[in-house]
């Protein structure tokens, strides 16, 4: 079992990439942002992939990248918010590392995504309604595979990472 791996999951805009990078730096581990890997391989932004291939095409690409990244050893991976919609992804994440669920109150997610143009699921939509629905749909899936849940709330990313590192140390998952 690859218990040295740490996978960061949660809804869009909760801080997965920021916290994941800081966590990797703190633990001196390589960091991968799954969405960036998908974009690099496609040679295009995720919004373009959604436009051209639809959500299904994007999810196919995501599933392949998650399978590959979770097979590495000693890495921190920040996932996309919808990674949990596919059972294969949930299985790979849960069985190949420690899963950290970052959560955030709806009001903060709305503020963080207010001017964001890079999130296809929010494009031209009622953001509050979409985010509320995503919380309801994905929340149980995040809970199903997460080992730990942290609320990114108003704390700085650095303080959140300190709390995560402290918890992982206390649990004997890191030295």
N, C-alpha and C positions, 0 to 999 in steps of 0.2 A: 504494500500500500504506500502511496506517495504522500504521506502525511506532511512532508516538507512544503507542499504546495499550498498556496492561499489564493482562494478565488473570491472576488468581491462582486456581489450581485445587488440588485435593487432597481427601482424605477429610474427613468431618465432624470437627470439633474440632481440626484441625491449626493453626488460627489465621488462616484466610484473611481473615475480616472485620477482625480486629484489625490484622494486618499490612498488609492492603490499605489501610485508613484511614490508618495511619501512613505508608505509602509514598506515598499521594496527598498527604498533608500535606507530606512531605519534598520532593516534586517539584512542589508547588503545582499539582496537577491535581485536577479534580473526581473524587469517589469515588462509586461505585455498588455496592451490595450486591444482587446479583441476587435473592436470596431475599426481601429486604425490598421490592424493587420488585414482585415477584409478590404478596406479602402485601398491599401497598398497593392494587394493582389489583383483587385479589379481595375486599378488605375482610374478610379472614379470615386466620388463621394457617395455615401450611403443614400442620400436623397436621390441621386441619379439612379442607383441600383433599384430603389423602390419604384421610381418612375418607369424604368425600362423593363425590369423583370418582375415587378410586383413584390408584395411582402413574401410570398412563397419562394421566389428566387433568392431574395436576400436571406431568408431563413435557411435555405439549402447551403448557401455559402457559409453562414454563421455556424451551422452544425459541423461542417468539415473543419473549420478553424478551431472550434471548441474541442473537437476530438483530438486534433493535433496538439494544441497548447496544453491540454490537461494531461497529455502523456509525457510532457517534459517533467523534469524533477528539480525541485528547489526554485520555483518561480512564484511570482505574484501576478495574477491575471485579473484585470478589470473587464467585466463582460458588458454587453449591451443590456438594456433594460428588459428586452423581451426574450432573452436567452432561455428563460424557464418555460416558454410555451411548448417547447419540444421535449418529449420524454427522454430522448437520447441525450440531450444536453444536461438535463437534470441528473440522469444516471452518471454521466461522465464527471460532472462537477462533484456530486456527492461522494462518489467512490474513489476519487483520485486526489483529494485534498481537503483542507479545512475551508468551509464556506462561511464567509462573513456577509451578512445581510445588512446593508446600509439602508436606513429608513429616514423619512423626513416628513414633517407635517405638510398637508396640502397647500396651505397658504404660502409656505416657503417655496414649494415647487412652482407655484404660479408666479411668484416674484422672480425666481431664477430663470424661468422660460419665457418671460414676458416679451423680450425682443429677440429671442432665439429663432433663427431661420433655418437651422440645420436639423430639425427634428421632424421627419416626414409625417409622423402620426399626429403632430399638432398643427400642421400646415393648413391654414384656413379654417380651423375647427374651433369649437367652443372649448378652450383649453381646460377650464375647470371641469366640464363634463367628461372630457376625454381622460384627464388625469384621475378623476374619481372612479371612472369605469376601470381604468388600468389597475388602480389600487385594489379594487374589488376582485378583478379577474386574476391578477398575478400575485397578490398578497399571500393567498394560501399556498401557492407554488413556491414562493420564496421561503415561507415557513417550513414547507415539506423538506427542503434540502439544506437549510442553513444550520450551521453549528452554533453560530452566535449572531445576535442582532444588536446593532448600535444605531442610535438616532443621531443624524448629523446636525440637526437643529441649528442653534445659534453658535455652537462651539466652533472655534477655528479648526481647520483640517489638521493642524499640528497637534492640538489637544486631543482630537478624536483618535489620531494615530497613537498617541501616547497611551490612551485608554485601551486601545486594541492590543498594543504590544504588551501592556501590563496584564491584560486578561490572558493572552496566549502564554505568557511567561508563567503566570499563576497556575495555568492548566497543564504546564509541562510540555507544551507544544513547541516552544522555542527555548533556547538556552539563555 
